[in-house]
Amino acid sequence: MSDVSILSNQYNQLVATSDKVNNSVITFKKEYLLTDKSNKDKYPKLAVSAEEHAEAKKTLTAFLDNIKKIMDDNELKSDFIPSLIILDYKDRLSQHHDLENGLKTLIDRVANDQPIENKELLVLDDLLTVLDSERSTLFRKLRKGRG
């Protein structure tokens, strides 16, 4: 398999992961907004169905558990993060000093259907920022490989 094919496959895997995780986070952010009555009044059409919540929980729980394994156990296999960038992803995550504590709390809250608080949303934002950064980096590599 050529380098471009490998990059393309890895990029496609990362795009799929990024889209699924981003959609799950959006669902949890909607639920967070709906905990405030004033937001319910401002946005009466904003709602999260039980099916949306279940799918978001399933995706986010699996993703977060995998990220925790990568960070804790030096796991170098992932259903979510392409093997080509997994070490770089782990290095970027480790630069967020408070992430490990926040990640454990976030996993517990999501798994136990507890409401997500603002500090957990910040952890999700950090995870997505690193994920999106890796996606951009891989895209640039792919462009260079073709041109």
C-alpha positions in Angstrom: 0.0 0.0 0.0 1.4 3.4 -0.9 2.1 6.2 1.6 -0.8 8.2 0.2 -3.2 5.3 0.6 -2.1 4.8 4.2 -2.5 8.5 4.9 -5.9 8.6 3.2 -7.2 5.6 5.2 -5.9 7.0 8.5 -7.4 10.4 7.7 -10.8 8.9 6.9 -10.7 7.0 10.2 -9.9 10.2 12.0 -12.7 12.1 10.2 -15.2 9.5 11.2 -14.1 9.5 14.8 -14.1 13.3 14.9 -17.6 13.6 13.5 -19.0 10.9 15.8 -17.4 12.4 18.9 -18.2 16.0 18.0 -21.9 15.0 17.5 -21.9 13.3 20.9 -20.4 16.3 22.6 -23.0 18.5 21.0 -25.7 16.3 22.4 -24.3 16.6 25.9 -23.8 20.4 25.5 -27.5 20.6 24.6 -28.5 18.7 27.7 -26.2 21.0 29.8 -28.0 24.1 28.3 -31.4 22.5 29.0 -30.6 22.3 32.8 -31.1 26.0 33.0 -34.8 27.1 32.8 -34.0 30.4 31.1 -32.4 28.5 28.2 -35.5 26.3 27.9 -37.5 29.5 27.6 -35.1 31.1 25.1 -34.8 28.0 23.0 -38.1 26.2 23.2 -37.3 23.9 20.2 -34.0 22.7 21.7 -34.4 19.1 22.9 -32.5 15.9 23.2 -34.4 12.6 22.6 -33.7 9.5 24.6 -32.3 7.9 21.4 -29.9 10.8 20.9 -28.7 10.6 24.5 -28.2 6.9 24.3 -26.2 7.1 21.1 -24.1 10.0 22.4 -23.5 8.2 25.7 -22.4 5.0 23.9 -20.0 6.8 21.6 -18.6 9.1 24.2 -18.1 6.4 26.8 -16.2 4.2 24.4 -14.1 7.1 23.2 -13.3 8.4 26.7 -12.5 4.9 28.0 -10.1 4.4 25.0 -8.4 7.8 25.6 -8.0 6.9 29.3 -6.3 3.6 28.3 -4.0 5.4 25.9 -3.0 7.9 28.6 -2.7 5.4 31.5 -1.5 2.1 30.0 0.6 3.2 27.1 -2.0 1.5 24.9 -1.0 2.0 21.3 -4.1 0.5 19.7 -7.3 2.4 19.3 -10.6 2.0 17.6 -10.8 5.8 17.4 -7.3 7.2 16.9 -5.3 6.1 13.8 -2.1 4.3 14.6 -0.1 6.8 12.6 -0.8 9.6 15.0 -1.5 7.9 18.3 1.8 8.8 19.9 1.5 12.4 18.9 -2.1 12.5 20.1 -1.0 11.1 23.5 1.8 13.7 23.7 -0.6 16.6 23.0 -3.0 15.3 25.6 -0.3 15.0 28.2 0.3 18.8 27.8 -3.0 19.4 29.5 -2.0 19.0 33.1 -5.4 18.6 34.7 -6.8 16.4 32.0 -6.3 13.1 33.9 -8.4 14.0 36.9 -11.0 15.7 34.7 -11.2 12.7 32.4 -11.9 10.3 35.2 -14.7 12.5 36.6 -16.1 12.9 33.1 -16.1 9.2 32.4 -17.9 8.5 35.7 -20.5 11.2 35.0 -21.2 10.0 31.4 -21.3 6.3 32.4 -23.6 6.9 35.3 -26.0 9.3 33.5 -25.1 12.2 35.8 -25.4 15.7 34.5 -22.2 17.1 33.0 -21.0 20.3 34.6 -19.0 23.2 33.1 -15.6 21.8 34.2 -16.4 18.5 32.4 -17.4 20.5 29.3 -14.0 22.1 29.4 -12.3 18.7 29.4 -14.4 17.7 26.4 -13.3 20.9 24.7 -9.7 20.1 25.4 -10.1 16.5 24.0 -11.8 17.8 20.8 -9.3 20.6 20.3 -6.4 18.0 20.3 -8.5 15.7 18.0 -9.2 18.5 15.6 -5.6 19.6 15.6 -4.5 16.1 14.8 -7.1 16.0 12.0 -5.6 19.2 10.5 -2.1 17.9 10.8 -2.9 14.6 9.1 -4.8 16.5 6.3 -1.7 18.6 5.6 0.4 15.5 5.4 -2.0 14.0 3.0 -2.0 17.1 0.8 1.8 17.1 0.7 1.8 13.4 -0.1 -0.4 14.0 -3.2 1.3 17.2 -4.4 
